[in-house]
Amino acid sequence: MALQPEGTPCWTDAMFTDLQGAKTFYGEVLGWTFAESSSEFGDYTQAYADGKAVAAVVPPMPGQEGQAQWCLYLASPDASATAGRIREHGGEILMEPMRVGDFGTMCLAREPSGAVFGVWQGGAHEGFEATAVPGAYCWAEVFTREPEKADAFLTSVFGYRAQRVADGQEDFTMFSVGDDTVLGRMRMTDDFPPEVPSYVNVYFTVRDCDEAVAAATRLGGVLRFGPMDSPFGRFAALSDPQGANFSVIDITTTKGEMPRTEDVT
């Protein structure tokens, strides 16, 4: 697997106070299996879909108990250089670039409107071993109340081409690396409680959206939106029992025409 172009989503993980509870929940909802925890790296535990590494779960760091949240990592050929551009364009570095054995180099950052994300410079671990198959990562969107700040930051730091969806009522922008659309940005509406900060919503692929929602809610998850049909697939937004937001999507069940887009100048 070749290293991903800069700015391409390449990995996702989350901290859970109840690590076994998270493994049970996502194991049933997404069909994940799990590797042995690595005590050398803080019990970091990789998740697999059909034998391919697709995500990881880890216990929280001291002082961050009860703050479950999925983190999306964007690929970088040089994490230190990317961290410099993040600062230059108004972002905040939460964790300085840190080498993780021979696996690669990571850092954590917050973009100017408040969403937290990661940067990953791959080494032995290059990122997702599969995407857009059942159980694997499919898509992600930055939800923010300040889209102008987020858009300017993302295009400046990662060199994305931005395209605005011209149809419909939502303020939605898509970002591309070359010919590949890699990330979305959605303006948060008044439906979001004011205490909910900007965040990155990660979508995982499922065989059947309704079955995944039924499993999630049976296991203590909360349905936030949907299921809903779209030209991209049938999807739903959920929170797991520990409060981490995520979405599921069946990309084989589509309805309607793709929206019209226009370049953002």
Protein Blocks (a to p, Z undefined) as FASTA:
>chain_A
ZZddehiafbdcdddfblmlmmmmmmmmnopacddddfknoopacddeehiafbdcdddd
ehigoiaccddddddfblklmmmmmmmnopacfbdcddehjlbccdddddfkopacdddd
dfkbnbjfbehiehiafbdcdddfblmlmmmmmmmmnopacdddfedjbdcddddehjbc
fbdcddddfklcfklccddddddddfblklmmmmmmmnopacfbdcdddfkbccdddddf
kopacddddfkbcgdjdddddddZZ
